Amino acid sequence: MNLNSLKIVESAARHQNFTRAGEEQFITASAVSQRVKGLEEQLRFKIFQRRKNAVSLTPEGEEFVRKVREALDRIVAAGLEVRRREHEHMLKISVLPTFATRWLMPRLSSFQEEQPDTHLHMSTSYDETDFRQGDLDLEIRYGDGRFPGLYSEPLFREDLTPVCSVSLFRRILGDRPFTDMHPSELSRFTLLHSDTCTSNWKSWLEHVGAPQVMDEAPAMSFDSCMLSFQAANAGLGFAVANRAYVQEDIDEGRLVAPFRVEHPNRMGWHFVCPKGNLGSPKLEAFRAWLRREAEKTQARLDERKKEYEAWRPQLAAE
């Protein structure tokens, strides 16, 4: 017995009119009549008594339609229950594109192992989310931590360092040790800029006392940090990157970070959500996992920072 036919019969019984039922179901009155007739042949009793401009239920039809409505109500309720359960376990997050690909994605498998029943739905955007619209649970935002009206928790700060491919370094500077490179020598390389992080190169060069490189070095620009990192991997020049984003490339020998000076930016990444969302089991599980992963990242950055601080006086002397 076709479910659509049952819905058509219920609609016709409610309106007591095949034409109105057809309009509601987006079919013709003739199609309604044909579906009803087919059901009546299956059931071997008349559901409707036909009149000139209306129809009415037969006694058998009244009993049948009552049970059809009960069944349709149960089907709708079952669907709503499934959706409710899915919503309970679905965690919707919005993340900056570079953060998603460079930091979050490589770590997500451990969250899946911890919370196998939680289903993540991730979207990426450079725009801040208006939590009053839609059903987003949380967002990872970049900034100084001041997000009015929202709960904000710092994950880790940004430490900037220039990186390039090993092959490019060797082509320009030969077999010298990576750490022998002086910041002023960046003028011999193309600087890879990002439209989303426009001040990073200027800020880092001023931090190490080599601002003139901005005017001396060739430049290439991209519309995202992610593309500038890919360009660095491709040997097109030096990108200035948050070390947390490129550590895997450094560890696996695709990129080299020759300077032992990293510039601590006052900005960083933050867990952000409406205060009313706090306490949700799925959100709290993700927040706890995220905090642990961020602490590992920050500890590694701090360890590198201590190494570099010991080297800074030597750099200043040069």
Contacts in CASP RR format, 6 or more apart in sequence:
PFRMAT RR
TARGET T0000
AUTHOR 0000-0000-0000
METHOD contacts of the structure
MODEL  1
MNLNSLKIVESAARHQNFTRAGEEQFITASAVSQRVKGLEEQLRFKIFQR
RKNAVSLTPEGEEFVRKVREALDRIVAAGLEVRRREHEHMLKISVLPTFA
TRWLMPRLSSFQEEQPDTHLHMSTSYDETDFRQGDLDLEIRYGDGRFPGL
YSEPLFREDLTPVCSVSLFRRILGDRPFTDMHPSELSRFTLLHSDTCTSN
WKSWLEHVGAPQVMDEAPAMSFDSCMLSFQAANAGLGFAVANRAYVQEDI
DEGRLVAPFRVEHPNRMGWHFVCPKGNLGSPKLEAFRAWLRREAEKTQAR
LDERKKEYEAWRPQLAAE
1 39 0 8 1.000
1 42 0 8 1.000
2 35 0 8 1.000
3 75 0 8 1.000
4 25 0 8 1.000
4 35 0 8 1.000
5 35 0 8 1.000
5 38 0 8 1.000
5 39 0 8 1.000
6 39 0 8 1.000
6 68 0 8 1.000
6 71 0 8 1.000
6 72 0 8 1.000
7 25 0 8 1.000
7 72 0 8 1.000
8 21 0 8 1.000
8 22 0 8 1.000
8 25 0 8 1.000
8 27 0 8 1.000
8 32 0 8 1.000
8 35 0 8 1.000
8 36 0 8 1.000
9 35 0 8 1.000
9 36 0 8 1.000
9 39 0 8 1.000
9 47 0 8 1.000
9 64 0 8 1.000
9 65 0 8 1.000
9 68 0 8 1.000
10 65 0 8 1.000
10 68 0 8 1.000
10 69 0 8 1.000
10 72 0 8 1.000
11 20 0 8 1.000
11 21 0 8 1.000
11 22 0 8 1.000
11 24 0 8 1.000
11 25 0 8 1.000
11 32 0 8 1.000
12 18 0 8 1.000
12 21 0 8 1.000
12 32 0 8 1.000
12 36 0 8 1.000
12 48 0 8 1.000
12 55 0 8 1.000
13 47 0 8 1.000
13 48 0 8 1.000
13 57 0 8 1.000
13 61 0 8 1.000
13 65 0 8 1.000
14 21 0 8 1.000
15 21 0 8 1.000
15 24 0 8 1.000
16 54 0 8 1.000
16 55 0 8 1.000
16 56 0 8 1.000
17 53 0 8 1.000
17 54 0 8 1.000
17 55 0 8 1.000
18 29 0 8 1.000
18 32 0 8 1.000
18 33 0 8 1.000
18 36 0 8 1.000
18 55 0 8 1.000
19 29 0 8 1.000
19 32 0 8 1.000
21 29 0 8 1.000
21 32 0 8 1.000
22 28 0 8 1.000
22 29 0 8 1.000
22 31 0 8 1.000
22 32 0 8 1.000
25 32 0 8 1.000
36 47 0 8 1.000
36 48 0 8 1.000
39 47 0 8 1.000
40 46 0 8 1.000
40 47 0 8 1.000
43 64 0 8 1.000
45 58 0 8 1.000
45 60 0 8 1.000
45 61 0 8 1.000
46 58 0 8 1.000
46 60 0 8 1.000
46 61 0 8 1.000
47 57 0 8 1.000
47 58 0 8 1.000
47 60 0 8 1.000
47 61 0 8 1.000
47 64 0 8 1.000
47 65 0 8 1.000
48 55 0 8 1.000
48 56 0 8 1.000
48 57 0 8 1.000
48 58 0 8 1.000
48 61 0 8 1.000
49 55 0 8 1.000
49 56 0 8 1.000
49 57 0 8 1.000
49 58 0 8 1.000
57 65 0 8 1.000
86 119 0 8 1.000
87 135 0 8 1.000
88 282 0 8 1.000
89 117 0 8 1.000
89 118 0 8 1.000
89 119 0 8 1.000
89 282 0 8 1.000
90 118 0 8 1.000
90 119 0 8 1.000
90 120 0 8 1.000
90 121 0 8 1.000
90 282 0 8 1.000
91 118 0 8 1.000
91 119 0 8 1.000
91 120 0 8 1.000
91 121 0 8 1.000
91 137 0 8 1.000
91 138 0 8 1.000
91 282 0 8 1.000
91 283 0 8 1.000
91 286 0 8 1.000
92 121 0 8 1.000
92 123 0 8 1.000
92 135 0 8 1.000
92 136 0 8 1.000
92 137 0 8 1.000
93 120 0 8 1.000
93 121 0 8 1.000
93 122 0 8 1.000
93 123 0 8 1.000
93 136 0 8 1.000
93 137 0 8 1.000
93 138 0 8 1.000
93 139 0 8 1.000
93 140 0 8 1.000
93 286 0 8 1.000
94 122 0 8 1.000
94 123 0 8 1.000
94 124 0 8 1.000
94 125 0 8 1.000
94 129 0 8 1.000
94 136 0 8 1.000
94 138 0 8 1.000
94 139 0 8 1.000
94 140 0 8 1.000
95 104 0 8 1.000
95 122 0 8 1.000
95 123 0 8 1.000
95 124 0 8 1.000
95 139 0 8 1.000
95 140 0 8 1.000
96 124 0 8 1.000
96 125 0 8 1.000
96 126 0 8 1.000
96 140 0 8 1.000
96 141 0 8 1.000
96 142 0 8 1.000
96 269 0 8 1.000
97 124 0 8 1.000
97 125 0 8 1.000
97 126 0 8 1.000
97 224 0 8 1.000
97 226 0 8 1.000
98 196 0 8 1.000
98 224 0 8 1.000
98 225 0 8 1.000
98 226 0 8 1.000
98 229 0 8 1.000
98 245 0 8 1.000
99 140 0 8 1.000
99 142 0 8 1.000
99 245 0 8 1.000
99 269 0 8 1.000
100 122 0 8 1.000
100 124 0 8 1.000
101 226 0 8 1.000
102 226 0 8 1.000
102 229 0 8 1.000
102 244 0 8 1.000
102 245 0 8 1.000
102 246 0 8 1.000
103 244 0 8 1.000
103 245 0 8 1.000
103 297 0 8 1.000
104 122 0 8 1.000
104 140 0 8 1.000
106 248 0 8 1.000
107 293 0 8 1.000
108 120 0 8 1.000
110 289 0 8 1.000
110 293 0 8 1.000
111 118 0 8 1.000
111 120 0 8 1.000
111 286 0 8 1.000
111 289 0 8 1.000
114 285 0 8 1.000
114 289 0 8 1.000
115 282 0 8 1.000
115 285 0 8 1.000
115 286 0 8 1.000
115 289 0 8 1.000
118 282 0 8 1.000
118 285 0 8 1.000
118 286 0 8 1.000
120 286 0 8 1.000
126 196 0 8 1.000
128 139 0 8 1.000
128 141 0 8 1.000
128 147 0 8 1.000
129 136 0 8 1.000
129 139 0 8 1.000
131 139 0 8 1.000
131 150 0 8 1.000
131 273 0 8 1.000
131 274 0 8 1.000
137 273 0 8 1.000
137 277 0 8 1.000
137 280 0 8 1.000
137 282 0 8 1.000
137 283 0 8 1.000
138 271 0 8 1.000
138 272 0 8 1.000
138 273 0 8 1.000
138 277 0 8 1.000
138 283 0 8 1.000
138 286 0 8 1.000
138 287 0 8 1.000
139 272 0 8 1.000
139 273 0 8 1.000
140 155 0 8 1.000
140 269 0 8 1.000
140 270 0 8 1.000
140 271 0 8 1.000
140 272 0 8 1.000
141 147 0 8 1.000
141 152 0 8 1.000
141 269 0 8 1.000
141 270 0 8 1.000
141 272 0 8 1.000
142 158 0 8 1.000
142 267 0 8 1.000
142 268 0 8 1.000
142 269 0 8 1.000
142 270 0 8 1.000
143 267 0 8 1.000
143 268 0 8 1.000
143 269 0 8 1.000
143 270 0 8 1.000
144 266 0 8 1.000
144 267 0 8 1.000
144 268 0 8 1.000
145 152 0 8 1.000
145 154 0 8 1.000
145 268 0 8 1.000
145 270 0 8 1.000
146 152 0 8 1.000
147 270 0 8 1.000
147 272 0 8 1.000
149 274 0 8 1.000
149 275 0 8 1.000
150 272 0 8 1.000
150 273 0 8 1.000
150 274 0 8 1.000
150 275 0 8 1.000
151 272 0 8 1.000
151 273 0 8 1.000
151 274 0 8 1.000
151 275 0 8 1.000
151 276 0 8 1.000
151 277 0 8 1.000
151 278 0 8 1.000
152 270 0 8 1.000
152 271 0 8 1.000
152 272 0 8 1.000
153 270 0 8 1.000
153 271 0 8 1.000
153 272 0 8 1.000
153 287 0 8 1.000
153 291 0 8 1.000
154 268 0 8 1.000
154 269 0 8 1.000
154 270 0 8 1.000
154 271 0 8 1.000
155 268 0 8 1.000
155 269 0 8 1.000
155 270 0 8 1.000
155 271 0 8 1.000
155 290 0 8 1.000
155 291 0 8 1.000
155 294 0 8 1.000
155 297 0 8 1.000
155 298 0 8 1.000
156 244 0 8 1.000
156 268 0 8 1.000
156 269 0 8 1.000
156 294 0 8 1.000
156 297 0 8 1.000
156 298 0 8 1.000
156 301 0 8 1.000
157 264 0 8 1.000
157 265 0 8 1.000
157 266 0 8 1.000
157 267 0 8 1.000
157 268 0 8 1.000
157 298 0 8 1.000
157 301 0 8 1.000
158 242 0 8 1.000
158 244 0 8 1.000
158 264 0 8 1.000
158 265 0 8 1.000
158 267 0 8 1.000
158 268 0 8 1.000
158 269 0 8 1.000
159 242 0 8 1.000
159 243 0 8 1.000
159 244 0 8 1.000
159 262 0 8 1.000
159 263 0 8 1.000
159 264 0 8 1.000
159 265 0 8 1.000
159 301 0 8 1.000
159 304 0 8 1.000
159 305 0 8 1.000
160 200 0 8 1.000
160 203 0 8 1.000
160 204 0 8 1.000
160 240 0 8 1.000
160 241 0 8 1.000
160 242 0 8 1.000
160 243 0 8 1.000
160 262 0 8 1.000
160 263 0 8 1.000
160 265 0 8 1.000
161 204 0 8 1.000
161 240 0 8 1.000
161 241 0 8 1.000
161 243 0 8 1.000
161 257 0 8 1.000
161 259 0 8 1.000
161 261 0 8 1.000
161 262 0 8 1.000
161 263 0 8 1.000
162 186 0 8 1.000
162 204 0 8 1.000
162 238 0 8 1.000
162 239 0 8 1.000
162 240 0 8 1.000
162 241 0 8 1.000
162 257 0 8 1.000
162 258 0 8 1.000
162 259 0 8 1.000
163 229 0 8 1.000
163 232 0 8 1.000
163 238 0 8 1.000
163 239 0 8 1.000
163 240 0 8 1.000
163 241 0 8 1.000
163 246 0 8 1.000
163 249 0 8 1.000
163 250 0 8 1.000
163 255 0 8 1.000
163 256 0 8 1.000
163 257 0 8 1.000
164 189 0 8 1.000
164 232 0 8 1.000
164 235 0 8 1.000
164 237 0 8 1.000
164 238 0 8 1.000
164 239 0 8 1.000
164 255 0 8 1.000
164 256 0 8 1.000
164 258 0 8 1.000
165 232 0 8 1.000
165 233 0 8 1.000
165 234 0 8 1.000
165 235 0 8 1.000
165 237 0 8 1.000
165 254 0 8 1.000
165 255 0 8 1.000
165 256 0 8 1.000
166 253 0 8 1.000
166 254 0 8 1.000
166 255 0 8 1.000
166 256 0 8 1.000
167 235 0 8 1.000
168 189 0 8 1.000
168 235 0 8 1.000
168 236 0 8 1.000
168 237 0 8 1.000
169 178 0 8 1.000
169 181 0 8 1.000
169 256 0 8 1.000
169 258 0 8 1.000
172 188 0 8 1.000
172 189 0 8 1.000
173 181 0 8 1.000
173 185 0 8 1.000
173 188 0 8 1.000
178 256 0 8 1.000
178 257 0 8 1.000
178 258 0 8 1.000
179 258 0 8 1.000
179 259 0 8 1.000
179 260 0 8 1.000
180 258 0 8 1.000
181 258 0 8 1.000
181 259 0 8 1.000
182 315 0 8 1.000
182 318 0 8 1.000
183 205 0 8 1.000
183 208 0 8 1.000
183 209 0 8 1.000
183 210 0 8 1.000
183 213 0 8 1.000
183 259 0 8 1.000
183 261 0 8 1.000
183 315 0 8 1.000
184 210 0 8 1.000
184 212 0 8 1.000
184 213 0 8 1.000
186 205 0 8 1.000
186 210 0 8 1.000
186 213 0 8 1.000
186 217 0 8 1.000
186 238 0 8 1.000
187 212 0 8 1.000
187 213 0 8 1.000
187 216 0 8 1.000
187 217 0 8 1.000
188 217 0 8 1.000
189 217 0 8 1.000
189 218 0 8 1.000
189 237 0 8 1.000
189 238 0 8 1.000
190 217 0 8 1.000
190 218 0 8 1.000
190 219 0 8 1.000
190 220 0 8 1.000
190 236 0 8 1.000
190 237 0 8 1.000
190 238 0 8 1.000
191 201 0 8 1.000
191 213 0 8 1.000
191 214 0 8 1.000
191 217 0 8 1.000
191 218 0 8 1.000
191 219 0 8 1.000
191 220 0 8 1.000
191 237 0 8 1.000
191 238 0 8 1.000
191 240 0 8 1.000
192 219 0 8 1.000
192 220 0 8 1.000
192 221 0 8 1.000
192 222 0 8 1.000
192 228 0 8 1.000
192 231 0 8 1.000
192 232 0 8 1.000
192 236 0 8 1.000
192 237 0 8 1.000
192 238 0 8 1.000
192 239 0 8 1.000
193 201 0 8 1.000
193 219 0 8 1.000
193 220 0 8 1.000
193 221 0 8 1.000
193 222 0 8 1.000
193 228 0 8 1.000
194 200 0 8 1.000
194 221 0 8 1.000
194 222 0 8 1.000
194 223 0 8 1.000
194 224 0 8 1.000
194 225 0 8 1.000
194 227 0 8 1.000
194 228 0 8 1.000
194 239 0 8 1.000
195 221 0 8 1.000
195 222 0 8 1.000
195 223 0 8 1.000
195 224 0 8 1.000
196 223 0 8 1.000
196 224 0 8 1.000
196 225 0 8 1.000
197 225 0 8 1.000
197 240 0 8 1.000
200 240 0 8 1.000
200 265 0 8 1.000
201 214 0 8 1.000
201 240 0 8 1.000
202 211 0 8 1.000
202 214 0 8 1.000
203 263 0 8 1.000
203 265 0 8 1.000
204 240 0 8 1.000
204 263 0 8 1.000
205 211 0 8 1.000
205 213 0 8 1.000
205 214 0 8 1.000
207 261 0 8 1.000
207 263 0 8 1.000
208 259 0 8 1.000
208 261 0 8 1.000
208 263 0 8 1.000
208 315 0 8 1.000
220 231 0 8 1.000
220 236 0 8 1.000
220 237 0 8 1.000
222 228 0 8 1.000
222 231 0 8 1.000
225 239 0 8 1.000
225 241 0 8 1.000
225 245 0 8 1.000
228 239 0 8 1.000
228 241 0 8 1.000
229 239 0 8 1.000
229 241 0 8 1.000
229 245 0 8 1.000
229 246 0 8 1.000
229 249 0 8 1.000
231 237 0 8 1.000
231 239 0 8 1.000
232 238 0 8 1.000
232 239 0 8 1.000
232 241 0 8 1.000
232 246 0 8 1.000
232 255 0 8 1.000
233 249 0 8 1.000
233 254 0 8 1.000
233 255 0 8 1.000
243 250 0 8 1.000
243 257 0 8 1.000
243 262 0 8 1.000
243 301 0 8 1.000
243 304 0 8 1.000
244 297 0 8 1.000
244 300 0 8 1.000
244 301 0 8 1.000
246 255 0 8 1.000
246 257 0 8 1.000
247 300 0 8 1.000
249 255 0 8 1.000
250 256 0 8 1.000
250 257 0 8 1.000
260 307 0 8 1.000
260 308 0 8 1.000
260 311 0 8 1.000
260 312 0 8 1.000
260 315 0 8 1.000
261 308 0 8 1.000
261 311 0 8 1.000
261 312 0 8 1.000
261 315 0 8 1.000
262 301 0 8 1.000
262 304 0 8 1.000
262 305 0 8 1.000
262 308 0 8 1.000
264 305 0 8 1.000
269 294 0 8 1.000
271 287 0 8 1.000
271 290 0 8 1.000
271 291 0 8 1.000
273 283 0 8 1.000
277 283 0 8 1.000
278 284 0 8 1.000
END
